Amino acid sequence: MSAYIKAKDAISGKEGILIANIAGYNHIVAECKSINAKMTKNKAEFRSLGHRAKQYKATGWEGSGTMTVHYVTSYWSILMTSYATLGIDAYFTLILTNEDPESDTGKQTVVLTDCNIDDIDIAKLDVDADILDQEINFTYSQALITDMFKPAVQLNEKDVEEYFNKLNEN
């Protein structure tokens, strides 16, 4: 049995779309160069008699991310200055879809809600830069996968049976 992912099924980092829903309006974030959203579990250490190793129990999670964008729009800055000047913090939703038309794996869509910007470049000049960009750090409190990739490698029942038979021989 030989199982591998075909090169055409690898997802191109350039194929996809990012949409920001801000105040009920969807904006295509065409200026996005890259985005990475991370989920981190919070864990409490647990010790018990008769067991020497530390154990850990999940107690929650937190979401954070970084988005690098071309420095061509003011709406991210407006979200920050509305808090600074009016005391109104802006929360928004990010909808990220990976969809490479060449891949048979289909698409994956992740919806991040209650996104909130941590920091931003409010103004920028750089004589050494050919093109200006900026990093925007954010947090979020909900993540939902609404579309899932199909498995890149499909195993039929015969292959699975053959695999387990080989395991049992050893």
Buried (B, 14 or more C-beta within 10 A) or exposed (E): EEEEEEEEBEBEEEBBBBBBBBEEEEBEBEBBEEBEBEEEEEEEEEEEEEEEEEEEEEEEEEBBBBBBBEBEEEEBBEBBBEEEEEEEEBBBBBBBBBBBEEBEBEBBBBBBBEBBBEEBBEEEEEEEEEEEBBEBEBBBEEBEEEEEBEEBEEEEEEBEEEEEEEEEEE
